[in-house]
Amino acid sequence: QVQLVESGGGLVQAGGSLRLSCSASGSINSINDMGWYRQAPGKQRELVAAITSGGMPNYADSVKGRFTISRDNAKNTVYLQMNSLKPEDTAVYYCNAITIWGVSSWGQGTQVTVSS
């Protein structure tokens, strides 16, 4: 089993930056892909960015060029650097990890609020 703890959310003005972190514990050697999702009020949870165990990133079109996902396997941590934030980026951001057996784990979520 994998446990995930996010940190780094908060309130920022439009155009600002935030960096989210997600630390993994438990069966960390079984983790394959990791990613960040977000869910705004009244909307479905959506993929923001994901990264493979080999470091290959994938981004939603809405964040390309503004967000960067990275991974430090030695620290069992995945990061999401968010620049040029927009009010529409406001959401609860969730960390996700998928093991080599296809089991998905979620963090508790961290709130990101971007004011206009």
TORKOL-263431 format. One record per atom (N, C-alpha, C, O): x, y, z; residue in one letter; atom name. Coordinates in nm, 2 decimals, m for minus. Layout:
! TORKOL-263431
<atom <X, Y, Z>, a, CA>;
...
This chain:
! TORKOL-263431
<atom <0.08, m0.12, 0.00>, q, N>;
<atom <0.00, 0.00, 0.00>, q, CA>;
<atom <0.09, 0.12, 0.00>, q, C>;
<atom <0.20, 0.13, 0.06>, q, O>;
<atom <0.04, 0.23, m0.07>, v, N>;
<atom <0.11, 0.35, m0.08>, v, CA>;
<atom <0.04, 0.47, m0.01>, v, C>;
<atom <m0.08, 0.48, m0.03>, v, O>;
<atom <0.10, 0.54, 0.07>, q, N>;
<atom <0.04, 0.66, 0.13>, q, CA>;
<atom <0.11, 0.79, 0.07>, q, C>;
<atom <0.23, 0.79, 0.05>, q, O>;
<atom <0.02, 0.89, 0.05>, l, N>;
<atom <0.07, 1.01, m0.02>, l, CA>;
<atom <0.02, 1.13, 0.07>, l, C>;
<atom <m0.09, 1.14, 0.11>, l, O>;
<atom <0.12, 1.22, 0.08>, v, N>;
<atom <0.09, 1.35, 0.16>, v, CA>;
<atom <0.13, 1.47, 0.07>, v, C>;
<atom <0.25, 1.48, 0.04>, v, O>;
<atom <0.03, 1.55, 0.04>, e, N>;
<atom <0.06, 1.67, m0.04>, e, CA>;
<atom <0.09, 1.79, 0.05>, e, C>;
<atom <0.04, 1.79, 0.17>, e, O>;
<atom <0.16, 1.89, 0.00>, s, N>;
<atom <0.18, 2.02, 0.07>, s, CA>;
<atom <0.21, 2.12, m0.04>, s, C>;
<atom <0.24, 2.09, m0.15>, s, O>;
<atom <0.20, 2.25, 0.01>, g, N>;
<atom <0.24, 2.36, m0.08>, g, CA>;
<atom <0.12, 2.44, m0.14>, g, C>;
<atom <0.15, 2.54, m0.21>, g, O>;
<atom <0.00, 2.40, m0.11>, g, N>;
<atom <m0.11, 2.48, m0.17>, g, CA>;
<atom <m0.12, 2.61, m0.09>, g, C>;
<atom <m0.05, 2.64, 0.00>, g, O>;
<atom <m0.22, 2.70, m0.14>, g, N>;
<atom <m0.24, 2.82, m0.08>, g, CA>;
<atom <m0.31, 2.92, m0.17>, g, C>;
<atom <m0.37, 2.88, m0.27>, g, O>;
<atom <m0.31, 3.05, m0.12>, l, N>;
<atom <m0.37, 3.16, m0.20>, l, CA>;
<atom <m0.26, 3.24, m0.27>, l, C>;
<atom <m0.17, 3.28, m0.21>, l, O>;
<atom <m0.29, 3.27, m0.40>, v, N>;
<atom <m0.19, 3.34, m0.47>, v, CA>;
<atom <m0.27, 3.43, m0.57>, v, C>;
<atom <m0.38, 3.40, m0.62>, v, O>;
<atom <m0.21, 3.54, m0.61>, q, N>;
<atom <m0.27, 3.63, m0.71>, q, CA>;
<atom <m0.24, 3.57, m0.85>, q, C>;
<atom <m0.15, 3.50, m0.87>, q, O>;
<atom <m0.33, 3.61, m0.94>, a, N>;
<atom <m0.31, 3.57, m1.08>, a, CA>;
<atom <m0.18, 3.62, m1.13>, a, C>;
<atom <m0.13, 3.73, m1.10>, a, O>;
<atom <m0.11, 3.53, m1.20>, g, N>;
<atom <0.02, 3.55, m1.25>, g, CA>;
<atom <0.13, 3.50, m1.16>, g, C>;
<atom <0.25, 3.50, m1.19>, g, O>;
<atom <0.09, 3.46, m1.04>, g, N>;
<atom <0.19, 3.41, m0.94>, g, CA>;
<atom <0.23, 3.27, m0.96>, g, C>;
<atom <0.19, 3.20, m1.05>, g, O>;
<atom <0.30, 3.22, m0.86>, s, N>;
<atom <0.35, 3.08, m0.87>, s, CA>;
<atom <0.33, 3.01, m0.74>, s, C>;
<atom <0.33, 3.07, m0.63>, s, O>;
<atom <0.32, 2.88, m0.75>, l, N>;
<atom <0.32, 2.79, m0.63>, l, CA>;
<atom <0.39, 2.66, m0.67>, l, C>;
<atom <0.39, 2.62, m0.79>, l, O>;
<atom <0.44, 2.59, m0.57>, r, N>;
<atom <0.50, 2.46, m0.59>, r, CA>;
<atom <0.44, 2.36, m0.49>, r, C>;
<atom <0.44, 2.38, m0.37>, r, O>;
<atom <0.38, 2.26, m0.55>, l, N>;
<atom <0.32, 2.15, m0.47>, l, CA>;
<atom <0.42, 2.04, m0.46>, l, C>;
<atom <0.50, 2.01, m0.55>, l, O>;
<atom <0.42, 1.97, m0.34>, s, N>;
<atom <0.50, 1.86, m0.32>, s, CA>;
<atom <0.41, 1.74, m0.28>, s, C>;
<atom <0.31, 1.76, m0.21>, s, O>;
<atom <0.45, 1.62, m0.31>, c, N>;
<atom <0.38, 1.50, m0.27>, c, CA>;
<atom <0.48, 1.40, m0.23>, c, C>;
<atom <0.56, 1.35, m0.31>, c, O>;
<atom <0.48, 1.36, m0.10>, s, N>;
<atom <0.57, 1.26, m0.05>, s, CA>;
<atom <0.50, 1.13, m0.03>, s, C>;
<atom <0.39, 1.12, 0.02>, s, O>;
<atom <0.57, 1.02, m0.08>, a, N>;
<atom <0.51, 0.89, m0.08>, a, CA>;
<atom <0.58, 0.81, 0.03>, a, C>;
<atom <0.70, 0.82, 0.06>, a, O>;
<atom <0.50, 0.72, 0.09>, s, N>;
<atom <0.56, 0.62, 0.19>, s, CA>;
<atom <0.49, 0.49, 0.17>, s, C>;
<atom <0.39, 0.48, 0.10>, s, O>;
<atom <0.53, 0.39, 0.24>, g, N>;
<atom <0.48, 0.26, 0.23>, g, CA>;
<atom <0.55, 0.18, 0.12>, g, C>;
<atom <0.67, 0.17, 0.12>, g, O>;
<atom <0.47, 0.12, 0.03>, s, N>;
<atom <0.53, 0.03, m0.07>, s, CA>;
<atom <0.59, 0.11, m0.19>, s, C>;
<atom <0.54, 0.10, m0.30>, s, O>;
<atom <0.69, 0.20, m0.16>, i, N>;
<atom <0.74, 0.29, m0.26>, i, CA>;
<atom <0.81, 0.23, m0.37>, i, C>;
<atom <0.81, 0.28, m0.48>, i, O>;
<atom <0.86, 0.11, m0.35>, n, N>;
<atom <0.93, 0.04, m0.46>, n, CA>;
<atom <0.84, m0.01, m0.56>, n, C>;
<atom <0.88, m0.05, m0.67>, n, O>;
<atom <0.71, m0.01, m0.53>, s, N>;
<atom <0.61, m0.06, m0.63>, s, CA>;
<atom <0.55, 0.05, m0.71>, s, C>;
<atom <0.47, 0.02, m0.80>, s, O>;
<atom <0.59, 0.17, m0.68>, i, N>;
<atom <0.53, 0.29, m0.76>, i, CA>;
<atom <0.58, 0.29, m0.90>, i, C>;
<atom <0.70, 0.28, m0.92>, i, O>;
<atom <0.48, 0.31, m0.99>, n, N>;
<atom <0.52, 0.33, m1.13>, n, CA>;
<atom <0.50, 0.47, m1.17>, n, C>;
<atom <0.59, 0.56, m1.15>, n, O>;
<atom <0.38, 0.51, m1.22>, d, N>;
<atom <0.35, 0.64, m1.26>, d, CA>;
<atom <0.30, 0.72, m1.14>, d, C>;
<atom <0.24, 0.67, m1.05>, d, O>;
<atom <0.33, 0.85, m1.14>, m, N>;
<atom <0.28, 0.95, m1.04>, m, CA>;
<atom <0.22, 1.07, m1.11>, m, C>;
<atom <0.26, 1.10, m1.23>, m, O>;
<atom <0.12, 1.13, m1.05>, g, N>;
<atom <0.06, 1.25, m1.12>, g, CA>;
<atom <m0.01, 1.34, m1.02>, g, C>;
<atom <m0.03, 1.31, m0.91>, g, O>;
<atom <m0.06, 1.45, m1.08>, w, N>;
<atom <m0.14, 1.55, m1.01>, w, CA>;
<atom <m0.27, 1.56, m1.09>, w, C>;
<atom <m0.28, 1.57, m1.21>, w, O>;
<atom <m0.38, 1.56, m1.01>, y, N>;
<atom <m0.51, 1.58, m1.06>, y, CA>;
<atom <m0.57, 1.70, m0.98>, y, C>;
<atom <m0.52, 1.74, m0.88>, y, O>;
<atom <m0.68, 1.76, m1.04>, r, N>;
<atom <m0.74, 1.87, m0.97>, r, CA>;
<atom <m0.89, 1.86, m0.98>, r, C>;
<atom <m0.94, 1.80, m1.08>, r, O>;
<atom <m0.96, 1.91, m0.89>, q, N>;
<atom <m1.11, 1.91, m0.89>, q, CA>;
<atom <m1.16, 2.05, m0.84>, q, C>;
<atom <m1.14, 2.08, m0.73>, q, O>;
<atom <m1.22, 2.12, m0.93>, a, N>;
<atom <m1.29, 2.25, m0.90>, a, CA>;
<atom <m1.43, 2.22, m0.85>, a, C>;
<atom <m1.49, 2.12, m0.89>, a, O>;
<atom <m1.49, 2.31, m0.78>, p, N>;
<atom <m1.63, 2.30, m0.73>, p, CA>;
<atom <m1.72, 2.27, m0.85>, p, C>;
<atom <m1.72, 2.35, m0.95>, p, O>;
<atom <m1.80, 2.17, m0.84>, g, N>;
<atom <m1.90, 2.14, m0.94>, g, CA>;
<atom <m1.85, 2.07, m1.07>, g, C>;
<atom <m1.92, 2.05, m1.16>, g, O>;
<atom <m1.72, 2.04, m1.07>, k, N>;
<atom <m1.65, 1.98, m1.18>, k, CA>;
<atom <m1.59, 1.85, m1.15>, k, C>;
<atom <m1.57, 1.81, m1.03>, k, O>;
<atom <m1.57, 1.77, m1.25>, q, N>;
<atom <m1.51, 1.64, m1.23>, q, CA>;
<atom <m1.36, 1.65, m1.21>, q, C>;
<atom <m1.30, 1.75, m1.25>, q, O>;
<atom <m1.30, 1.56, m1.14>, r, N>;
<atom <m1.16, 1.55, m1.12>, r, CA>;
<atom <m1.09, 1.53, m1.26>, r, C>;
<atom <m1.13, 1.45, m1.34>, r, O>;
<atom <m0.98, 1.61, m1.29>, e, N>;
<atom <m0.92, 1.60, m1.41>, e, CA>;
<atom <m0.77, 1.59, m1.39>, e, C>;
<atom <m0.71, 1.64, m1.30>, e, O>;
<atom <m0.70, 1.52, m1.49>, l, N>;
<atom <m0.56, 1.51, m1.49>, l, CA>;
<atom <m0.49, 1.64, m1.52>, l, C>;
<atom <m0.53, 1.71, m1.62>, l, O>;
<atom <m0.39, 1.68, m1.44>, v, N>;
<atom <m0.32, 1.80, m1.47>, v, CA>;
<atom <m0.18, 1.76, m1.53>, v, C>;
<atom <m0.15, 1.82, m1.64>, v, O>;
<atom <m0.11, 1.67, m1.47>, a, N>;
<atom <0.02, 1.63, m1.52>, a, CA>;
<atom <0.05, 1.49, m1.46>, a, C>;
<atom <0.01, 1.46, m1.35>, a, O>;
<atom <0.13, 1.42, m1.53>, a, N>;
<atom <0.17, 1.29, m1.49>, a, CA>;
<atom <0.32, 1.27, m1.53>, a, C>;
<atom <0.36, 1.33, m1.62>, a, O>;
<atom <0.38, 1.18, m1.46>, i, N>;
<atom <0.52, 1.15, m1.49>, i, CA>;
<atom <0.55, 1.00, m1.47>, i, C>;
<atom <0.51, 0.94, m1.36>, i, O>;
<atom <0.62, 0.94, m1.56>, t, N>;
<atom <0.65, 0.79, m1.55>, t, CA>;
<atom <0.76, 0.77, m1.45>, t, C>;
<atom <0.83, 0.87, m1.41>, t, O>;
<atom <0.79, 0.65, m1.42>, s, N>;
<atom <0.90, 0.62, m1.33>, s, CA>;
<atom <1.04, 0.66, m1.40>, s, C>;
<atom <1.13, 0.68, m1.33>, s, O>;
<atom <1.04, 0.66, m1.53>, g, N>;
<atom <1.16, 0.70, m1.60>, g, CA>;
<atom <1.17, 0.85, m1.62>, g, C>;
<atom <1.27, 0.90, m1.68>, g, O>;
<atom <1.07, 0.93, m1.57>, g, N>;
<atom <1.08, 1.07, m1.58>, g, CA>;
<atom <1.01, 1.14, m1.70>, g, C>;
<atom <1.03, 1.25, m1.73>, g, O>;
<atom <0.93, 1.06, m1.78>, m, N>;
<atom <0.86, 1.11, m1.90>, m, CA>;
<atom <0.73, 1.18, m1.85>, m, C>;
<atom <0.65, 1.12, m1.79>, m, O>;
<atom <0.72, 1.32, m1.88>, p, N>;
<atom <0.60, 1.39, m1.83>, p, CA>;
<atom <0.49, 1.39, m1.94>, p, C>;
<atom <0.52, 1.37, m2.06>, p, O>;
<atom <0.37, 1.42, m1.89>, n, N>;
<atom <0.26, 1.44, m1.97>, n, CA>;
<atom <0.17, 1.55, m1.91>, n, C>;
<atom <0.15, 1.54, m1.79>, n, O>;
<atom <0.12, 1.64, m1.99>, y, N>;
<atom <0.04, 1.75, m1.94>, y, CA>;
<atom <m0.09, 1.77, m2.00>, y, C>;
<atom <m0.11, 1.74, m2.12>, y, O>;
<atom <m0.18, 1.82, m1.93>, a, N>;
<atom <m0.31, 1.87, m1.98>, a, CA>;
<atom <m0.28, 1.99, m2.07>, a, C>;
<atom <m0.19, 2.07, m2.04>, a, O>;
<atom <m0.36, 2.00, m2.18>, d, N>;
<atom <m0.34, 2.12, m2.27>, d, CA>;
<atom <m0.35, 2.25, m2.19>, d, C>;
<atom <m0.28, 2.35, m2.23>, d, O>;
<atom <m0.44, 2.26, m2.09>, s, N>;
<atom <m0.46, 2.38, m2.02>, s, CA>;
<atom <m0.35, 2.43, m1.94>, s, C>;
<atom <m0.34, 2.55, m1.90>, s, O>;
<atom <m0.25, 2.34, m1.91>, v, N>;
<atom <m0.14, 2.38, m1.83>, v, CA>;
<atom <0.00, 2.38, m1.90>, v, C>;
<atom <0.10, 2.41, m1.84>, v, O>;
<atom <0.00, 2.33, m2.02>, k, N>;
<atom <0.12, 2.32, m2.10>, k, CA>;
<atom <0.19, 2.46, m2.10>, k, C>;
<atom <0.13, 2.56, m2.14>, k, O>;
<atom <0.32, 2.46, m2.08>, g, N>;
<atom <0.40, 2.58, m2.08>, g, CA>;
<atom <0.39, 2.66, m1.95>, g, C>;
<atom <0.47, 2.76, m1.94>, g, O>;
<atom <0.31, 2.62, m1.86>, r, N>;
<atom <0.30, 2.70, m1.73>, r, CA>;
<atom <0.33, 2.61, m1.61>, r, C>;
<atom <0.39, 2.66, m1.52>, r, O>;
<atom <0.30, 2.48, m1.62>, f, N>;
<atom <0.32, 2.39, m1.51>, f, CA>;
<atom <0.44, 2.29, m1.55>, f, C>;
<atom <0.45, 2.26, m1.67>, f, O>;
<atom <0.51, 2.25, m1.45>, t, N>;
<atom <0.62, 2.15, m1.47>, t, CA>;
<atom <0.61, 2.05, m1.36>, t, C>;
<atom <0.61, 2.08, m1.24>, t, O>;
<atom <0.60, 1.92, m1.40>, i, N>;
<atom <0.60, 1.81, m1.31>, i, CA>;
<atom <0.74, 1.75, m1.30>, i, C>;
<atom <0.81, 1.74, m1.41>, i, O>;
<atom <0.79, 1.72, m1.18>, s, N>;
<atom <0.92, 1.65, m1.17>, s, CA>;
<atom <0.91, 1.55, m1.06>, s, C>;
<atom <0.82, 1.55, m0.98>, s, O>;
<atom <1.01, 1.47, m1.05>, r, N>;
<atom <1.01, 1.36, m0.96>, r, CA>;
<atom <1.15, 1.33, m0.91>, r, C>;
<atom <1.25, 1.33, m0.98>, r, O>;
<atom <1.16, 1.31, m0.78>, d, N>;
<atom <1.29, 1.28, m0.71>, d, CA>;
<atom <1.27, 1.14, m0.65>, d, C>;
<atom <1.21, 1.13, m0.54>, d, O>;
<atom <1.31, 1.04, m0.72>, n, N>;
<atom <1.29, 0.90, m0.67>, n, CA>;
<atom <1.37, 0.87, m0.55>, n, C>;
<atom <1.32, 0.79, m0.46>, n, O>;
<atom <1.48, 0.94, m0.53>, a, N>;
<atom <1.55, 0.92, m0.40>, a, CA>;
<atom <1.48, 0.97, m0.28>, a, C>;
<atom <1.49, 0.91, m0.17>, a, O>;
<atom <1.40, 1.07, m0.30>, k, N>;
<atom <1.32, 1.13, m0.19>, k, CA>;
<atom <1.18, 1.08, m0.19>, k, C>;
<atom <1.10, 1.12, m0.11>, k, O>;
<atom <1.14, 1.00, m0.29>, n, N>;
<atom <1.00, 0.95, m0.30>, n, CA>;
<atom <0.90, 1.06, m0.31>, n, C>;
<atom <0.80, 1.06, m0.25>, n, O>;
<atom <0.94, 1.16, m0.38>, t, N>;
<atom <0.86, 1.29, m0.39>, t, CA>;
<atom <0.84, 1.33, m0.53>, t, C>;
<atom <0.93, 1.32, m0.62>, t, O>;
<atom <0.72, 1.38, m0.56>, v, N>;
<atom <0.68, 1.44, m0.69>, v, CA>;
<atom <0.64, 1.58, m0.67>, v, C>;
<atom <0.58, 1.61, m0.57>, v, O>;
<atom <0.68, 1.67, m0.76>, y, N>;
<atom <0.66, 1.81, m0.75>, y, CA>;
<atom <0.57, 1.86, m0.86>, y, C>;
<atom <0.57, 1.80, m0.97>, y, O>;
<atom <0.50, 1.97, m0.84>, l, N>;
<atom <0.43, 2.04, m0.95>, l, CA>;
<atom <0.46, 2.19, m0.93>, l, C>;
<atom <0.41, 2.25, m0.84>, l, O>;
<atom <0.55, 2.24, m1.02>, q, N>;
<atom <0.57, 2.38, m1.02>, q, CA>;
<atom <0.47, 2.45, m1.11>, q, C>;
<atom <0.46, 2.42, m1.23>, q, O>;
<atom <0.40, 2.54, m1.05>, m, N>;
<atom <0.29, 2.61, m1.12>, m, CA>;
<atom <0.32, 2.76, m1.14>, m, C>;
<atom <0.33, 2.83, m1.04>, m, O>;
<atom <0.34, 2.80, m1.26>, n, N>;
<atom <0.37, 2.94, m1.29>, n, CA>;
<atom <0.26, 3.00, m1.37>, n, C>;
<atom <0.17, 2.93, m1.42>, n, O>;
<atom <0.26, 3.14, m1.37>, s, N>;
<atom <0.15, 3.21, m1.45>, s, CA>;
<atom <0.01, 3.16, m1.41>, s, C>;
<atom <m0.07, 3.13, m1.50>, s, O>;
<atom <m0.01, 3.15, m1.29>, l, N>;
<atom <m0.14, 3.09, m1.24>, l, CA>;
<atom <m0.26, 3.18, m1.28>, l, C>;
<atom <m0.25, 3.30, m1.28>, l, O>;
<atom <m0.37, 3.12, m1.31>, k, N>;
<atom <m0.49, 3.18, m1.35>, k, CA>;
<atom <m0.60, 3.15, m1.25>, k, C>;
<atom <m0.60, 3.05, m1.19>, k, O>;
<atom <m0.70, 3.23, m1.25>, p, N>;
<atom <m0.82, 3.20, m1.16>, p, CA>;
<atom <m0.88, 3.07, m1.19>, p, C>;
<atom <m0.93, 3.00, m1.10>, p, O>;
<atom <m0.88, 3.03, m1.31>, e, N>;
<atom <m0.94, 2.90, m1.35>, e, CA>;
<atom <m0.85, 2.78, m1.30>, e, C>;
<atom <m0.89, 2.67, m1.32>, e, O>;
<atom <m0.73, 2.80, m1.25>, d, N>;
<atom <m0.65, 2.70, m1.19>, d, CA>;
<atom <m0.70, 2.67, m1.05>, d, C>;
<atom <m0.65, 2.57, m0.99>, d, O>;
<atom <m0.79, 2.75, m0.99>, t, N>;
<atom <m0.84, 2.73, m0.86>, t, CA>;
<atom <m0.91, 2.59, m0.85>, t, C>;
<atom <m1.00, 2.56, m0.92>, t, O>;
<atom <m0.86, 2.51, m0.75>, a, N>;
<atom <m0.91, 2.37, m0.73>, a, CA>;
<atom <m0.84, 2.31, m0.62>, a, C>;
<atom <m0.75, 2.36, m0.56>, a, O>;
<atom <m0.89, 2.19, m0.58>, v, N>;
<atom <m0.82, 2.11, m0.49>, v, CA>;
<atom <m0.73, 2.02, m0.57>, v, C>;
<atom <m0.78, 1.95, m0.67>, v, O>;
<atom <m0.60, 2.02, m0.54>, y, N>;
<atom <m0.51, 1.94, m0.62>, y, CA>;
<atom <m0.48, 1.81, m0.54>, y, C>;
<atom <m0.44, 1.81, m0.42>, y, O>;
<atom <m0.48, 1.70, m0.61>, y, N>;
<atom <m0.46, 1.57, m0.55>, y, CA>;
<atom <m0.34, 1.50, m0.62>, y, C>;
<atom <m0.32, 1.50, m0.74>, y, O>;
<atom <m0.26, 1.44, m0.53>, c, N>;
<atom <m0.15, 1.36, m0.58>, c, CA>;
<atom <m0.20, 1.21, m0.60>, c, C>;
<atom <m0.28, 1.16, m0.53>, c, O>;
<atom <m0.15, 1.15, m0.71>, n, N>;
<atom <m0.19, 1.01, m0.74>, n, CA>;
<atom <m0.06, 0.93, m0.77>, n, C>;
<atom <0.03, 0.98, m0.83>, n, O>;
<atom <m0.07, 0.80, m0.73>, a, N>;
<atom <0.04, 0.71, m0.76>, a, CA>;
<atom <m0.02, 0.58, m0.80>, a, C>;
<atom <m0.12, 0.53, m0.75>, a, O>;
<atom <0.04, 0.52, m0.90>, i, N>;
<atom <m0.01, 0.39, m0.95>, i, CA>;
<atom <0.10, 0.29, m0.94>, i, C>;
<atom <0.22, 0.32, m0.99>, i, O>;
<atom <0.08, 0.18, m0.88>, t, N>;
<atom <0.18, 0.08, m0.86>, t, CA>;
<atom <0.20, m0.01, m0.98>, t, C>;
<atom <0.12, 0.00, m1.08>, t, O>;
<atom <0.30, m0.09, m0.98>, i, N>;
<atom <0.32, m0.18, m1.09>, i, CA>;
<atom <0.21, m0.29, m1.11>, i, C>;
<atom <0.20, m0.35, m1.21>, i, O>;
<atom <0.13, m0.30, m1.00>, w, N>;
<atom <0.01, m0.39, m1.01>, w, CA>;
<atom <m0.11, m0.32, m1.06>, w, C>;
<atom <m0.22, m0.38, m1.06>, w, O>;
<atom <m0.10, m0.19, m1.08>, g, N>;
<atom <m0.22, m0.11, m1.13>, g, CA>;
<atom <m0.30, m0.06, m1.02>, g, C>;
<atom <m0.42, m0.01, m1.04>, g, O>;
<atom <m0.26, m0.07, m0.89>, v, N>;
<atom <m0.33, m0.01, m0.78>, v, CA>;
<atom <m0.31, 0.14, m0.77>, v, C>;
<atom <m0.20, 0.18, m0.77>, v, O>;
<atom <m0.42, 0.21, m0.76>, s, N>;
<atom <m0.41, 0.36, m0.75>, s, CA>;
<atom <m0.43, 0.41, m0.61>, s, C>;
<atom <m0.52, 0.37, m0.54>, s, O>;
<atom <m0.34, 0.50, m0.57>, s, N>;
<atom <m0.35, 0.56, m0.44>, s, CA>;
<atom <m0.36, 0.72, m0.45>, s, C>;
<atom <m0.31, 0.77, m0.55>, s, O>;
<atom <m0.43, 0.78, m0.36>, w, N>;
<atom <m0.46, 0.92, m0.36>, w, CA>;
<atom <m0.42, 0.99, m0.23>, w, C>;
<atom <m0.42, 0.93, m0.12>, w, O>;
<atom <m0.37, 1.11, m0.24>, g, N>;
<atom <m0.35, 1.19, m0.13>, g, CA>;
<atom <m0.48, 1.26, m0.08>, g, C>;
<atom <m0.58, 1.24, m0.14>, g, O>;
<atom <m0.47, 1.34, 0.03>, q, N>;
<atom <m0.59, 1.40, 0.08>, q, CA>;
<atom <m0.63, 1.53, 0.01>, q, C>;
<atom <m0.74, 1.58, 0.03>, q, O>;
<atom <m0.54, 1.58, m0.07>, g, N>;
<atom <m0.57, 1.70, m0.15>, g, CA>;
<atom <m0.52, 1.83, m0.08>, g, C>;
<atom <m0.51, 1.83, 0.04>, g, O>;
<atom <m0.48, 1.92, m0.16>, t, N>;
<atom <m0.44, 2.05, m0.11>, t, CA>;
<atom <m0.51, 2.16, m0.19>, t, C>;
<atom <m0.51, 2.15, m0.32>, t, O>;
<atom <m0.56, 2.26, m0.13>, q, N>;
<atom <m0.63, 2.37, m0.19>, q, CA>;
<atom <m0.54, 2.47, m0.26>, q, C>;
<atom <m0.45, 2.52, m0.19>, q, O>;
<atom <m0.57, 2.50, m0.38>, v, N>;
<atom <m0.50, 2.61, m0.45>, v, CA>;
<atom <m0.61, 2.71, m0.49>, v, C>;
<atom <m0.70, 2.68, m0.56>, v, O>;
<atom <m0.59, 2.84, m0.45>, t, N>;
<atom <m0.68, 2.94, m0.48>, t, CA>;
<atom <m0.61, 3.06, m0.55>, t, C>;
<atom <m0.51, 3.11, m0.50>, t, O>;
<atom <m0.65, 3.09, m0.67>, v, N>;
<atom <m0.59, 3.20, m0.75>, v, CA>;
<atom <m0.69, 3.31, m0.76>, v, C>;
<atom <m0.79, 3.30, m0.81>, v, O>;
<atom <m0.65, 3.43, m0.70>, s, N>;
<atom <m0.74, 3.54, m0.70>, s, CA>;
<atom <m0.71, 3.63, m0.83>, s, C>;
<atom <m0.60, 3.64, m0.87>, s, O>;
<atom <m0.81, 3.69, m0.88>, s, N>;
<atom <m0.80, 3.78, m1.00>, s, CA>;
<atom <m0.76, 3.92, m0.96>, s, C>;
<atom <m0.75, 4.01, m1.05>, s, O>;
